[in-house]
Amino acid sequence: MVEEKGFNNLNSKEQWELIGLIDKLFFERGEYYSRESPGVSLVYLQQAESVRKQLKARFGNVLQQ
């Protein structure tokens, strides 16, 4: 998901921010898939989409396509 060279070019604070956003994205996707309620699933899916957009906007140059 992340290019090693691009990740290594980030400073340590940016690396931790990127790791945190990726963790949050996968956690929220996991919550989405573990629920049965369509309303709850929609909320988690929207949150995951928001985090994905943050990742792309902030670290798009580091992410693999």
C-alpha positions in Angstrom: 0.0 0.0 0.0 2.9 2.4 0.7 6.0 2.7 -1.4 9.1 2.1 0.8 11.2 4.8 -0.7 8.5 7.4 -0.3 7.8 6.3 3.2 11.5 6.6 4.1 11.5 10.1 2.8 8.9 11.2 5.4 10.0 12.5 8.7 9.2 10.4 11.8 6.1 12.5 12.7 4.7 12.1 9.2 5.5 8.3 9.2 3.5 7.9 12.4 0.6 10.0 11.1 0.5 7.8 8.0 0.6 4.6 10.0 -2.2 5.9 12.3 -4.4 6.8 9.3 -3.9 3.4 7.7 -4.6 1.6 11.0 -7.8 3.7 11.4 -8.9 3.0 7.8 -8.5 -0.8 8.2 -10.1 -0.7 11.7 -13.1 1.1 10.4 -13.4 -1.2 7.4 -13.3 -4.1 9.8 -16.1 -2.6 11.8 -18.1 -2.1 8.7 -17.8 -5.8 7.7 -18.4 -7.1 11.2 -21.8 -5.4 11.6 -25.1 -6.6 10.3 -27.1 -3.3 10.6 -27.2 -1.4 7.3 -27.3 1.9 9.1 -24.3 1.1 11.3 -22.5 -0.3 8.3 -23.1 2.9 6.3 -21.7 5.0 9.0 -18.5 3.0 9.2 -18.2 2.9 5.4 -18.5 6.7 5.3 -15.9 7.1 8.0 -13.5 4.7 6.2 -14.0 6.7 2.9 -13.2 9.9 4.8 -10.0 8.5 6.1 -9.1 7.2 2.6 -9.5 10.7 1.3 -7.3 12.1 4.0 -4.7 9.6 3.2 -4.8 10.4 -0.5 -4.7 14.2 0.1 -1.9 14.1 2.6 0.2 11.1 1.5 -0.9 10.4 -2.1 2.7 10.8 -3.3 3.8 7.9 -1.0 0.9 5.5 -1.7 0.9 2.8 -4.3 -1.9 2.9 -6.8 
